[in-house]
Amino acid sequence: KQFATSQLESKIFRVMADRMVVHLLLLSLVAQIHSVPISKLSPSFDFADAMTFADRIQSGVTKDLFQSFSICGHCNEWKRFGEAHDGGYVQCMDNLKGPADVQAAYSMGVSNRDKWSSDIFEAFKTPVFQYDCTVRGPAQKCEECHFFPACLKGNESADPFPGRTSWTLKEAVKQSNMSSAPERSLLLKMDVEGAEWPTLVNSDLETLKKFRQLVVEFHHIHHEKEHELYLKVMRRLRAAGFKVVHVHGNNLVRVYQKEELRLPRVLEVTFDALATSLPGCHDPENTPLDTPNYPRFSEVTDMHTEPMVLMSISMAGRNGEL
């Protein structure tokens, strides 16, 4: 009931904002044609209030973090790898045409299911390296699947799993004898229950650039004290050349919302280094291949990462452009 109320409030908020945008755009157009200020055309329109409304999350780490999950890369062809529900991931196939495009794949975090590994092997006939220190063996076997009882960590001196083996991403690639792999020749799927943040923020760009596509499950989006760290991760991936092409919300957790921006607390994000950049980024949208992680609950569809148009209009008004 609370979730439904939150969705309704968000929709009402955006409808009101859209009407304000249209009103302001029309007024500004007429004002420019007749060379008169907006206040003379509509004395009741309070531009200061509009700017205050727009500025509520105009800037700041949290707003920037939301926006970093906007879709900025174009994809024509999608394919789902892994389970039918939780554990399945939608990936872009525009730049993954066959075995020649992928020298190896990495499944970080396998737990008790890892159909992604066998699906990737069947599609590309390439070695798949599986990592997880919380289980004794692989959840999925295939002809070229190789399991390592190791977890991921942020730096070499860290010991997040006492008594167990843990490696940085660079060390994991080295242990699989792929340190000499050329740029954009590897794939990665990462579901490591929160360890993704320290792992990725400390990964060197040379290692990250070896990957063509990443599928990462990000956890604890609502932990605002960690937003600076989270934003550093997203900016580091962008610096490594990755674009967000797909975001799927996990429906097993609640939605995190700040003003009109909203995302589930757990996200499955597909990054593609070779995707064509879109002329403008937009809110995440589900593909026909997306399915709810938990089939008894409805899919998360109402995700908003882009600030409203009103915000840019507000800034234009301040700069004297309206």
N, C-alpha and C positions, 0 to 999 in steps of 0.2 A: 504493500500500500504506500509506504514511504517512497519507494523507488518510483512508482507510477506518478506520485505527486511531484517528485523532482523532475521527471521527464516533462510533465505538463507545464510546470513553471518555466522550464528552459525554453519550451516552444513558444509560450506566451511572451517571454522576454525577447526572443528573436523576432517575433512578429511585430512587436512594438518598435523594436529597433529598426526593422526594415521600413516601416511606415515613416519613421523619422528621417531615414536616409532619402527616401523618395521625395518627401516634403522639402527637405533641404536642397536636393539636387534641382528640383523644379524652380524653387525660389532663386537659387544662385544663377540658373540659366536666364531667367527673366531679368534678374538684376543686372547681369552682364550685358544683355541686349539693350536695356534702357539706361545703363550706366547710373543706377541708383543703388543705395545700400539695401540689404535684405530687410533691415528694420522698418523701412518705409513701406515695403510691400506687405510685410506681416509683422506688425508691432507685437503680436501675441507670441511670436516665436522667440524663445529665449536661447540665444546661441551659447551663452555661458553655461546654461544647464546642459545643453547638448554636449559641450566639451567635457563637462564634469562627468556626465554619463559615459562618455567614450573613454575617459582617462582612468576609470576604475581599475583596469588592468592593462593600461597602455604600455607600461614598461615593467621590467623586473624579471628576476630569474624564473619564477613560476610561469609567467606568461611566455617567456622565451622557450621554456622547456616544452610546454604544450605545443607551441608552434614548430618545434623541432621534429614533431611526429606528423607533421602535415605531409601529404603526398606531393613530392616534387619531381618524381621520375615517371616517365611514360612506359606503359607495358601493353602489348597487344594480346599476347598468348599466355595463359595461366595453366599451371598443372599442380595438382595436390599430391604431396608425398607424405606417407605415414598413415596413421590411423584415420578412421572415418570421422572421429570426433576429437577428443582431447589427445594430443600427440600427433595430430596431422597439421601440415603447414602448406600454405599456398605460395608457390614460387613462380617467378617470371621466366618464361622460356624463350624470350626474344633473342637472348644471347647465349643460350644453352642448347645448341642444336644436335650435339652428339658427343661421343667419347673424346674426340679431339679437343673439345673445349674444357675438359676437366681431367686433371692428372690425379687428383685424390679428393676425398671428402672426409669431413670431421663431424662426428656426432658427439657433442659434449653434453653429458648427462643422459644416461640411458634408463636408469631405474629398472622398472619391471616391464617396460615395453619400448621398442625401438624399430618399428616398421619402417621408419624413415631410412634407416641404413640399408635394408634390403631393397626398398624401392629405388633408392639412388643407385645402388649397384646394378639392378636390372636395367635402369635407364641409360647408364653411362659405362657400364662394365669397367669400373674404376675401383681401386682399393678404397675401403671405408674404414677409418680409424675411430674406434669407440672408446670413450673415457668416462669412468665413474668409479670413485673410491668407496662408494656406499654400498656396492653390491659385489658379489664374488665372481660374477661372470656376466657375459653379454646377454641382453634380453632377446637379441635377434642375431642369428648366425647366417652367414652367406659365404660363398666361395672365397671372396676376397675381403671379408670383414675381420678386423684385427682389434682385439680388446686389450685395453690397458686399465688396470685397477688404480687409476689416478684421477684426482679432481683438479680443478683450476684454482689459481690464486693470482693476486695482483702483482706481487714481486717476489724475488727469490728468497728474501729473508723472512717472509710471512709464513706462518704455520697455522692456517685456518682449520686444519683437520689433524689434530695431534695423534700421532701413532699411525697415520695413513699417508700415502704418497700424494703430493700435490705439486703441480707444475704451472708455470706461467704459460701463456699461449705460445710464446716463442719456444719454450722448452718442449711443449707438447709436439710442436711441428718438428723440432729436432729429433725427438725420440722416435718419430715415425720415418726418419730419414728423408724428410722433404724440405730441408732447409734451403736447398738449391732450386726449389721449384720457382719457375718464372712468375712474374706478376700476373694476376687475374687468372690463375690456373687451378685454384682450389675452391671448394665449397665448404660452408660451415653451418651447422645447426647447433644452437646453444640453449639449453634449458637447465640451468644450474641453480635454481632457487635463490637468487639474490647475489650469487658470486659473479654474475655477469658484470656488475658495476665496477668492482675493483679490478677484475681481469681486464676489461676493455680500456679503462682509463689509463692503465699502466702499460698497455701493449704498444710496442714501437710501430711506427708507420710502415717500416719496411716489411714487418710481418703481416700487418693488416692488408697491405697492398698485394700480397700473394693471393688473396681471396677475391674471387669474382662476385660472389653473392654470399650474404649472411642472412640467416634466419635466427633471430634472437627473441627469446621470451623474457621480457623485462618485468620485474616484480617490484612491489611496494611503491608504485607511482605516487601514492598519497603521502609518503613520508616527506613532508615539506622541509625538514631540517637537512635532508640529503639532496635537495634539488640542485644545489650548486655542483655537487659531484655528478648527478645525473646529466646536467647540462654539459659538463665537461666531456662526458662520454659521447654524447650526441655530436658535439662539435669536433671531437677527435675522429669519429667515424666520417664526418663530412670532410675533414682535412685529408683523410685517406682516400677520398674520391667517391664515397658511397652516397647514394640518394635513396630516400625512402620511397618505395614503390607500392607497398601494401601494409596495412595495419589491421589486425583482427583483435577484437576485444574478447577477453576470457569472461564468460558469463557465470563463472563459479564465484566471482567476487563482486563487491559493490562498485558502483561508479563513483569516481572522484571528480568533484566539480568546483570550479572557481569562477564565480559570475556565470557568463554564458559558455565558458570553455569546459569541456567534460570528456573524460576518458575513463575506461575501466581501470582498476588498480593493477591489473596484470594485462600486458599487451604482447601479442606475437607480431613482430615487425620484420618485414622482408626488405633488405637493402641490396641494391644492385649497382655495381660500380660502372657498368657499361650502358645503363639505361639513358635514354635521351631526356634531357632536362625539359620540364614543362615550362611554358611561358609564365605561369603563375601557379603557386602551390595551392592546394585545396584540402578540405576536410577529408578524413579517411572514409572510404565507401567499401562495403562488402562486395565480393565477387560472387558469381553463381556457385563457385566451388567451396565457399566458406560454409561451415556448419558449426552449430553451438558446441562448445566444449562439453557441456552437460546437456544431453538431448531433451531432458524433461523441462528445462528452463528455456525461455525465449532468447533468441540471438540478440546481441548488443548491436544496435544499428545507429543510434543517435549520438555519434561522436563529433565533437567540435574542437578543432585545434587552431583555426584561423580567427584572429580578431575581426570584429564586424567592420564593414566598409565605413561605417560612421566614424571610426577612429581615424582613418586616413583623411576623411573629409574634415574632421576636427583640426588635424594638424595643418591642413591646407588653409583653413580659416584663420588660424593663428599667424600663418606666414603671409597673410594678405592675398592669397590666391583666389579667394571667393568674394 
